């Protein structure tokens, strides 16, 4: 069965006039789950009580309501480029990630004890209010998009990595190092991320983890390691191609399929995964190509679609296009699910 999810602000749900407009659009488009914007790199997006009231309103309408965090920051405004007032400062006492040149990266996070404690406190509050799943956006990583070896090279990480391998090591040595040194570095970064994930979840709360397009151990993302530590994790596979220019590129389909299928294989199969059916920025991907992208996702074996549009609500034309296409998409989802296999990544986006 095809399921469809989306994220939204509590403020929008609690606006009576806005909600009266939005709800029929989403219902006709098959949306069954909404994630409420909750905690973005150290800052509440709404008061906890407002998030709770929004969830209650959604549940009364038969829609499952859970929470969404943007945990670390994307390195800039990846929420709505038309809104220049979006704050990009990470939490008080949080530590910025550093690149291989030792430069701090604005609006990123190296998950220190303060970051973990703050996020755990948020999730405990949400758990007490009845929320049982926390989805993390794909900034939950320790590197930017690209094929190079990355990680956090801050002094604390460098000192702890040196202690781990039994000797001091310089940043440039890691990048130029042999396979054994680079493997040890990736192990260290991936374990740091898993420690963060384990540290922010109270009892009874399930993790949703969004992988970046082509994200892997070079970025601190080890999906089998996450599965082993948190077996009930639900993964959003990493996709790109959020606009017509990238989606219509000759390599686009192969690039999409490689990331989708590899992440599904590493996550244990399609039942544990959802798509990244994103349009960003607003209007960049036409409604027609957005639907075509969903067809590719379904053909790859995904049966859970996650619609995304930053913090800006989709224009009506997208909801109308999805409502019209929904019967055909549901029929398409009845085909046998292929066994996902890992494929070489294609760095086209």
Secondary structure, DSSP 8 states (H G I E B T S, - for coil): --EEEEEE-HHHHH-HHHHHHHHHHHHHTTEEEEEEEEEETTEESS-HHHHHHHHHHHHHTT-EEEEEEE-S--SS--S-TT-TT------TT-B--B-TTS-B-TT--B--HHHHHHHHHHHHHHHHTT--EEEE-TT-SSS-SSSS------HHHHHHHHHHHTS---HHHHHT--HHHHHHHHHHHHHHHHHHHHHT--TT-EEEEE--TT--GGGT--HHHHHHHSTT-EEE------SHHHHTSTTHHHHHHHHHHHHHHHHTSGGGEE--EE--STTSS-HHHHHHHHHHHHHHT--EEEEE-TTS---HHHHHHHHHHHHHHHHHTTS--------------
